[in-house]
Amino acid sequence: MRIDVEVVRFVREVWYVPSTKTTIIAPLPPGYRGGFCPTIHALVPALGHGANVSQPALLTFLRDVGLTIGTGTVARMLLDPEGHWADDAEAIHQTGLATGAWVATDQTSTRVDGQNEVCHVVGNDLFTSYHTRPGGTRQDVLAVIWGQDLRFRLNVEEVTGYAALDDRISKTTDKREQLLAVLKHPDIPLHNNDMELAARRRVR
């Protein structure tokens, strides 16, 4: 195996559009971004995620072979903030969940923008995927395993045979949209106590 570092200089055409007073610059070849070639953009995730090379060791390796690269650049390549690999990662996750005979999961703490979050590791003998979420509750685990956010379904078709309960289900169904709003807006209070107390203070 031979590893060489080379500097490639691209001469890009530039056009000026007088009518709009704008300049158009020809794009770089596909895969070239951030000053690095497609090989580096593929090598870093392959070593970091595929071979489990730690970020400090990966940075040392890249610099030892002659590459001028910073810690932040390596981190961004591993995190894929622009989502270049997001579709592939989601496809692997969904396929692994659908084809595997079993699924195991574990958690580890991680830091995101200075905040404590939880990295959920999901996999079996066919795949391993990583998902970072704010919490590590049962709902978070289920959302990761199912591959989608939890959704609530109100079983309005059920008839219990108890008049009072069936009447309550019917009334709940009529208010379905308002009741389920709390799932989309978890900051909505579940009661009106504050306003009731304010009203009592007014009439004292």
Order of alpha helices (4+ residues) and beta strands (2+ residues): beta-beta-alpha-alpha-alpha-alpha-beta-beta-beta-alpha-alpha-alpha-alpha
